[in-house]
Amino acid sequence: MKVVFYDLVKRGIDISLALILLVLFLPFWVIVPILIRLDSPGPIIYRHKRVGKNGKPFHMYKFRSMVDGADEYLYFKNPHLLKRFKRGDWKLERDPRITSLGRVLRSLTIDEFPQLINVIKGEMSLVGPRAYVTDELTEQPRRYPETKKFIRDILRIKPGITGPWQTSGRNIIPFDQRAKLDAQYARQKSIIKDIIIILKTPRAMLSKW
C-alpha cells in the first residue's frame, strides 16, 4: 500500500512540476533551437536509446550538443576514442564530438530540458537513477561484478532527470559507486528524499559552470 501511495504521489509531482517547468523555460524552447541551427548542421533534438523501468527501452530526448552523427563517429569510425570512452566508464573528458554551443548547454544542463517530455510521457521521473545505455549495463558488470545486484534494483523504477549522484557533488565517479548510489535511492522510495534532491538540483546545475 505504501508503495502504491508513493508511486501516485511521485507521478503527481512529476506531471505538475514538469508542466510548470515547461512553461517557465519557454524562452529556451525558442532561443536554443535557433542557436543550435546556427551553430552546426543536424537535428535540434537528439534522441538517444536508453533503458527504462523493467528494462524497457525508450528514447531519451536532449537538445543536441554534439556534431550530427556523433554515435556513428564513436562506435564505427574512431576505435581509439571508443576505447577511451569505455575505459572512462562511458564518459569522455574533452570529448571532440561536442560542439562549441554544446559545451555551454551542457555546463548549464540546458541540454537536458527536453527530458521533461519524457517525464510527461511516463518514461522518466524528475528524480530517479541515471538512464543507462544497454551496452553499459551489459559490459560494465563484467568490469564491476558486484554491481549486478545494484542493476536489478535500479531497473525496478523509472530513471530520472536528476538523482542522488547528480546532486551529491560526485557526478564524476566510477560506475560501481554510481550504481550503488542509484540502487540505494531505488530501495528507499521516499517523497521527502525526492523533494530534497529537487531542491539541490539548481545548485548542482550551476556548479558545472
N, C-alpha and C positions, 0 to 999 in steps of 0.2 A: 504493500500500500504506500509506504514512504517513497519507494522508487517511482511509482506512478505519479504521485504528487510532485516529486522533484522534476520529472520529465515534463509535466504540464506547465509548471511554473517557469521552468527553463525555456520552454518553447514560447510562452507568452512574452518573456523578457526579450528573447531573440527577435521576434517579429516586431514588437513595439520599438525597441532601440534601433533595429535595422532600418525601419521606415523613417524614424526621426533623423538618423544619420544620413540617409539618402537625401532628405530634404536639406539638412544642414550643410552638406557638402555639395549641393547642387552646382555652385560655381566651378568646382573641379571637373564635373562631368561635361562642362562646356569648354573650359580652358585646356585641360590636359590632352584631350583628343586632338585639338588643333596643334599643340606643341609637338605631340608625337608625330603627326603628319609632316610637320616642318623639319623635324629632327632626322628622320630616317624612313625609308620606304618599308611598307609592311602593314599588317593589321594593327588596329588600335588596341583591341582586346586580345590577350594571349590566353588560350585555353590549354591547360595542362592536365593530363590524366593523372588522377591521384586515387588512393584507396580510402574509402569511406567506412561508415559503420557496417559491421559484419562482413568486412572485406569487399563490399560492393564498390566498383569503380565509378568515378564521376569526373567531370571536367571542372577544375577549379579555375575561376576567372581572375585575371590580373590585367592592369594596364601594361602594355608591352614595354619592357625596359631593356630588352636585348635586340640585337640585329635580327631581321627576319631569317628563319631557318637555323636558329641557334642550336636546337636539339640535333639536327642533322649534322651540323658542323662538329659538335662534340662527339657524337656516337659513331659517325661514319667517316669523318674527314681528318680528325686530329687525335690519333690514338694516344699521343703523349699527354695531351690535355685531359683526355678521359681517364688515364691512369692517375694523374694528379688529382682529378676530381674525386675519384673513388678513395684514393689514399687520404684525402682530406675530409672523409665522412660525408660525401655528397655535397661538399661546399668547395668553392674556389676563391682564394684571395686574388685580387686583381684579375678578375675574370675578363678576358679580352672581348667577350661577346656583348658585354653591357655597353649601351650607348651613353653618350655624354649626358643626355637628359635622363636616361635610366638611372644613372648614379644619383642624381638629385631625387628622383621619385622614390628610389629605394631608401635613401638616407632619411627621408621623411615618412616612409612607409605609405606613401600615396599610391604606390603600385598595387597595394592590397585592397583598396577601396571596392573594386568590383566584386569582391567576395561577399559583400552584403547581399548580392543577388543569390549566391549560393545559400546564404542563411535563409532568405525568404522562401527559396525553393525547398528547404528542409534537408539539403545535402550537408550543410555545415551548421555549426553553432557559433555564436560570438566567442564563447570560451570553450576550449577543448584541447585535446592533444594536437600536435602538429599533423598536417595532412601529408602522409608519407607517399613515396613513389613505390610502385610494385617491385621494381628491381632492387630498391633499397631494402625492402622487407624480405626479399629473397636472399640477397648477398650479405647484408650486414650481420645477420645472426650467425653466419659461418665464421665471421671475424670475432663476434661477441656472442658466444653460445648462451651466456646467461640471460640474454635479452629475449629469448623465445617466450618465456613466461610473461614478460612485460608486454610483448606484442599482442598476446591473447587478450589481456585486459584493455589495451589501447583500442583495439578494434571492436570492443563492445559498445563504444559510444561514438558520437559524431566528432569529427575533427573540428578545430576552432580557428577563427581568425587570429585570436590571441590565446595565450595559455600560460601555464606555470613557467616554462623555460624561457619564453619571450620576455617575461616581466621580472625574472629573477636576477637579471644582470649577468646571466650566464648563457646568453644565446649562442655564443661560440664555444660549444662544449662537445666532447666526443659523443658518438651515437649511443653508447651504453648508458651514460649519465642522463642524456636527454630522454631516452626511452624509459628510464627509471622514474624520472620526474613525471612524465606523461602517464605512466601506469599508476603512480601514487594518486594523481589527480583523478583518474578514471575510477578508482576504487572508492573515493571519498563521497562523491555525489553531494556536494554542499552548495546551496544557493549563496550562502554567506561568502564562501571561498570564491565563487564566481564573481560576486559583486566587488570583492577586494581586488581581484585580477583586473576587472574592467576599470576600476579607479586607478590602478597602477599603470595601465596601458599608455595613456597620453605621455607620461614621463618617460616610459621606455621608448616610445616612438621618437621623442625629441632628443633622447640621449644618443641616437645614431648620428645626429647632425654635428 
